[in-house]
Amino acid sequence: MSRIGKAPIAIPAGVTVTVDGNTVTVKGPKGQLSETVHDDITVKIEDNHIIVSRPSDDREHRAQHGLYRALIHNMVVGVSEGYKKEMELVGVGYRATATGQVLELALGFSHAIYIKLPAEIKVEAKSERNKNPLIILESADKQLIGQVCAKIRSLRKPEPYKGKGIKFVGEVIRRKSGKSASAK
């Protein structure tokens, strides 16, 4: 039996969950999210817990069981607490400014890059003296915030020689020594 799929999901205070056929809708203080569940997977609400079950031990059913339990859990956490990602711009002259839902990035190219973010994501750009600029993204949707972070990071991935690029705060970049360390 799936260990992840077996675990019931506790519904925190202030969060309402409705199951309509195979659509699960979760409402909370941070917003509303919904997910369409596979036809074979059943979702029930019993005494303030969400229980996800499957009809058989087929390989596909086991995979779907854990997947939808994880997706529903991410929705519950998202609407109650929210998700926050911090990204750091490492490099001389790298800057970020946020104006509404538009993020402007200066990443060493000959032009500035403008990214229009979805309405569900709240963005903030910080730049302090003698520190790397930060981009802070907040959202209730874990998948969406991860996808946006991956898109921003793909514009200038951290390189292994000097460590320049866009990286997550706390991420460790494996460094290479370069030409100077070669055997003489």
FENSUL-V444249 format. One line per field, one symbol per residue. ss: DSSP state (h for helix, s for strand, l for the rest). phi: phi as a letter, one per 20 degrees, with the letter a starting at -180 (. if undefined). burial: 1 if it has 16 or more other ideal C-beta (glycine too) atoms within 10 Angstrom, else 0. A space follows every 50 residues. Layout:
ss->???
phi->???
burial->???
This chain:
ss->llhhhhllsslllllsssssllssssssllsssssslllllsssssllss ssslllllhhhhhhhhhhhhhhhhhhhhhhllssssssssllllsssssl lsssssllllllsssslllllsssssllllllsssssssllhhhhhhhhh hhhhllslllllllssssllllllllllhhhlll
phi->.fffffffdfeffnddccdcmddddcdbfeqccbbeeggfedccdckmce ddccfbefgfffffgffffffffffffffedndccdcdddqfnfcccdcm ddddcdcnefceddceefffdddbddbdfmcffddddcaeefffffffff fffffbffefednfpdcffnfdefedenffeffd
burial->01001000101000101000000101110100101010011110000001 11010000001001111111111111111101101011111001010100 00101110000000101001111010000001111111111101100110 0110010100000111100000100000000000
